[in-house]
Amino acid sequence: MDTKAAFKDFTNRLKLLISKHPTLMIITLSNIFTMRLIGNKTHGDLAEIAIAEFINQYMYDFRSIHVGKDLYRAKSQEEDIQIVNEITNVDFPVSLKAYGDGPLQLSTDKNFRMFPRLEQETGVISGRVKVKRILDDPAFSEFSNINVLPLIYDERKQRCNILVFDYDKARTNTVRIAREAEGRGRKHAVYRFHDAEGDYVCEVRYGDAAANALQRGLWTHTRNALKYFDSLTNGWIDYSHNTILVKLFSHALISSSAGHSSALEKIKDDIELLKNSSGLTRP
């Protein structure tokens, strides 16, 4: 099993787990998005730790490792989590995103090859043959090789949808790639991909040297390209803020490791209770 198939198997298993035991994911998401009460960016980093531990605790055929920010510069891919299928021994990287409902970055295109390749073309790239030629180019070699697990949230309504972009469907269905100039609040041009029905699929951003490098790469839009996503939560699920967790963090930050150790044992006991109530104890 290659890493692409391994990621698909993993997301299928995660979707099944969530459908059978939604409470486990609701608790986890509630805790993750409670972190926004501490800081607007805090939830993203802690989501990586939380989802890695969720996998370790509740998905017995998988083991997960949080890669950590210290390794970011040395990482060959954009992974935040490394997952191992303990049945097949196949390991694969996952990039975890926590984004609001709207634009979603799928790849940073760190080598900056996609946009310059598209600029070599004149006019609109139209037809499956021409589009396939572009997507087969080495500049787009990572188009289908990035395993992105996005936690899409609507903060106003306090709900989350775990959406996985279907790269294969996007690649197969795209029949038109057109450049759109600056405007509508954009400082830089983009190349937008559309299918035979004229529906938006994804886009490649920005080519200018003045563009923020972290904003470059492959993007899509969760509302405009919904038919190119698979929802692992079967649509939106509601979450709620856990204010006790904020108190726990504030107290933990001024207490000793002995106190942390004692609290950790009680939290482990609670996780076991959740497993027992869900029938997820190991045989």
N, C-alpha and C positions, 0 to 999 in steps of 0.2 A: 504494500500500500504506500503510495507516494504521499508527500506532505499535504498536497491539495486535497486528495481523497480523505486523508486522516482528519483534516480540519472539517470537512463536510460531515464525516461520521461523528465527530465531536459535537458539532452544532445540532445534528439530528438527535443525539442522545440528550443534549442539554434541553432541547425543545420538549422532548418526551418527559424529562424529569420535571420541568416547570409545569407542564400540563397536568401531571399527576400530583404534584406537591407545590402548588403556587405559593403557599404561605412562606416557604423557605426563601423564595426569591423576593417576595414582598418585604419580609423582614430585612433582608440584605439591602435591597434598594432603598428602603426607608432610612436605614443607617447611613448609606452612602450619601444620599442627598440631604440628610441632616447636616452633613459637613459644610453645606453652603451657608449655614447659619454662622459658621466660624469664619469662612472666607470664600469668595466667589470662585477661586481656583482650587481650593483645598480638596473638593470632592473628586477631582480627576485623578490625582495621585493616589488617594486612598481607595478609589474604586479598583485600581490595579491590585492592591493588596487584598481587598475584600473578595474580588472575583477569584483570585488565585486560591484563597483559603476556602471559598465556597466549593471549588472543584475538588480540593483535597479532602474536604469533610463529607461531601454528599455524592461525588461521582467516583465510585470505588474502582472503576477500571482506568482511571486517569490520575496522573500526578502532575502538579503544577508548581512552577518555580517563578517567583517574581524576579525579573532580571535586574531591576534597580537602575536608578539614574546615574550612578557612578560609571556604569559601563556604556552610557549612551553614545559617547563619541566613538567607541570602538565597535559598536554593534554593526554587523554586516547588513542587518535588516532593521525594520522599524518596530521590532518586537518589544512588548512590555512584559509579556508572560511567555514562558516556555512550557509547553504541555507535552507529557509523555503518555502515550497509550500503553498501559502496562500489559495488555494482552498481546499486541503486535510489536511492542518495543519501538514503535515509530514515534519520534518526537518532532514537534513543529512549533514555530513561533506564532504568537498572536499579538496584534496591536490593539489595545483596548482604548476606545474613545468614549468620552462622556460629553455629548453635544446637545445643545438645545434643538428643538424641532425646526429644521431649516437646512442651511448649508452644512455639508459634512465633508471633511477632508479624508480621502481614502489613501493618498500617498503624497509624501512631500517631494518626491522626485529629486532626491538629494544630489544626484549627478546632473540635474538640469538638462535633460535630453528630449523630453516630450515636446515642449513648446517650440524649441528651435527646429525640431524635425517637421512639425506642422507648418512652420513658416517657410519651409522649402517649397511647399505646394502653392500653386496660383489658383485663386478663386475657390469656390466651394468644392469640397471633396464629396462626390456623390456616387452612389451605387455600391453594391456589396463587394464587387471586385476591387475597386479603388480603396474602399475602407479597409478591407482585409489586408491589402498590401501595406497600408499604414500600420495596422495593428500587429502585423507580422514583423515589422521592422525591429531591430534590436533596441531602438530607443524606447519601445513599448514592451520590452521583455518582462517587466514587472507588473504589467497591467492586470494579469490574472494570478499573480503569485503572492499577493499580500493578503494575509488572513486578518481581516479587521472585524472586531466585535464591538459595535457601537451601542452604547446605552443612550438612547435618545429620550430627552426629558422635556416635559412641559411644566415649567415651574409654577405658572399661575394656577393650573388645574391639578398640580401635584400628581402627575402620572408619568409613567415611563414605558417605552416600547423598545425592546432589544431587537434591532433590525440588522440583518446581514445582507450586504449587497451581493447580487448574483452577477458576478463578472462574466461568466460564460453566456448567460442570457443577454447581457449588455453587448458583449462582443458579437454574438450572432445576429442580434436585431438591429444594430446600428447601421444605417444606410446613408447617413449624411453628417458631415462635419463642416461647420461653418464658423468663420471668424466673426466675432462681434466686437466692434471698436469700443473705445472708452465711452462711458455714459451711464446714466441711471445710477449715479453714485459710485461708479467704478473708475479708478484711475488708470487701469490697464486693460488691454484687450484680452479676450478669452476665446477659446475654441470650444464650441458647444456641439455635443453629439445628439442626434435625433434618430428615432426609429421610423419605420415605413408609415406609421400613423401620424407622424409629425410630433410625437411626444418626446419630451426631454428625457435624456438618459443620464448624461454626466458631462463634465467639462474639464478642459486643461487650462490652468491659470499659470502664471503671468510670465512674460518674456523680457520685460525691461530690467535693466541692471538696478534701477531704483526700487524695484519690487522687493518686499520682504521675502527673504529666502524661505522662511517657514510657511509662507502663504502660497508658495508655488506648488505645482503638482496636479494630481488628479482629484477632482471634487465632484460631488453630486449634491442633490437637494432632496431631503427625506420626504417632503410633501409633494414635490413636482415629479419625482421619479419613484413613487411608491410601488409601482408594479414591478420594479427591478429589485425589490427587497423581499426577504423572507423574515417574517416576524417570529422570533423564538418564543415570544410571550403571547402569541396569538392575538395581537393587538395591544392596546393600551392597558396597563394595569396600574391601579392607584397605589400610591405610597403615602406615608404620613411622617411628619418630623418626630424624632425620638429625642426629646429635650433632656431625658435622663442621660443619654450618651454624651451630650455636651458637658453635663456636670461631671460625668466620669472622666472625660478628658481633662477638664480643668483641675480636678483633684489629682489625677494621675501625674500631671506635670509638676506637681509640688510635693509628691510623695516619693518614698524610696523604692528600690527594686524589690525589697522584701514585701512591701505592700502590693506591688504589681504582681508578684508571684502568687500571693494569696488570692488576689482578684482573678488572676488567670485560671486558677484551679476551679473557682466557682463558675466562671464563664464556660470552661470545658464541660463541667457537669450539665450546664444548661443546653449546650450543643448536643450532648448525649440524649437529653430528654426530648429535644426536637427530633433527633434521629429515631428514637423509639416511638414517638407518637406518629411519625410518618412511615414507620415500617422500613427504615433504611439502615438498620443495624446490620453489621457484617454477619454472614452465616458462620 
